[in-house]
Amino acid sequence: MNAIQIKNLHYAYGDKCILKEVNAVFPENKFSVLLGINGGGKSTLFKIIAGLLQDYQGSISICGREVNKLRFKDRASLIGFLPQFTQSVFSFTVEEILLTGRTAFSGFSPKKEDRELTHRILEDLSITHLRHKPYTQLSGGEQQIVMIGRLLMQNPKILLLDEPTNHLDVYYQHYLMEKLKEYSENNFTVVAIMHNPTLAFQYADHFCYLHDGCIHTPNNPAEANINLLEKVYNMSFIEFVRDNKKFMLPFGEIG
């Protein structure tokens, strides 16, 4: 079954066409990655999937349901969306930030089970030591991990993540990717925008590329080759394999 199905999607900002006849599927309980250049429309696509942008043509279904017909609570139970930029100006503690992830279900009065879920997620993400620390005092990487935890508080079927490794050092990039891979193997569908092809190829099950307003999907990960990367990014890459894992690195020749 496909967690997300997009048919003939068209979107424009005024006279500027951003997405044109986009057709794509993101499989259920897999880790999918969307690659592409900055300004290519990836974040716009995710906002449409999340129900934040409405003026589009075509159709998007989430777990078999049309996204534009979903009520707020129903959407929150299906999709947890992490935008590219998140910032809190309030000095909420990490625990309080996580509890806001239950607002769609429990309002502003957390239940006992909400607090129990908070403790489990803090432990799972190895951030229990940050529990009482103000969110505004965290590093950028710590804030990103906390916001992933907030999404998990919704217990959605799909994690929709716009550049989840943003602000993370090398260790935490791999730590988070391993966690996302683990979630995809435990009844979550993970769909992420990324800008690091090598990191994506190490962990993801399914790839697609947004290029010139259209999505291109290789038939299998083995077809995610250098020619396609060079076309999308307009630069040279080199490829090598180690321990049966494919690595593709930018070579530095642009154009």
Stockholm file with secondary structure:
# STOCKHOLM 1.0

chainA/1-255         MNAIQIKNLHYAYGDKCILKEVNAVFPENKFSVLLGINGGGKSTLFKIIAGLLQDYQGSISICGREVNKLRFKDRASLIGFLPQFTQSVFSFTVEEILLTGRTAFSGFSPKKEDRELTHRILEDLSITHLRHKPYTQLSGGEQQIVMIGRLLMQNPKILLLDEPTNHLDVYYQHYLMEKLKEYSENNFTVVAIMHNPTLAFQYADHFCYLHDGCIHTPNNPAEANINLLEKVYNMSFIEFVRDNKKFMLPFGEIG
#=GR chainA/1-255 SS CEEEEEEEEEEEETTEEEEEEEEEEEETTSEEEEECCTTSSHHHHHHHHTTSCCCCEEEEEETTEEGGGCCHHHHHHHEEEECSCCCCCSCCBHHHHHHGGGHHHHTTSCCHHHHHHHHHHHHHTTCGGGTTSBGGGSCHHHHHHHHHHHHHHTCCSEEEEESTTTTCCHHHHHHHHHHHHHHHTTTCEEEEECSCHHHHHHHCSEEEEEETTEEECCSSGGGCCHHHHHHHHSEEEEEEEETTEEEEEEEEEEC
#=GC SS_cons         CEEEEEEEEEEEETTEEEEEEEEEEEETTSEEEEECCTTSSHHHHHHHHTTSCCCCEEEEEETTEEGGGCCHHHHHHHEEEECSCCCCCSCCBHHHHHHGGGHHHHTTSCCHHHHHHHHHHHHHTTCGGGTTSBGGGSCHHHHHHHHHHHHHHTCCSEEEEESTTTTCCHHHHHHHHHHHHHHHTTTCEEEEECSCHHHHHHHCSEEEEEETTEEECCSSGGGCCHHHHHHHHSEEEEEEEETTEEEEEEEEEEC
//
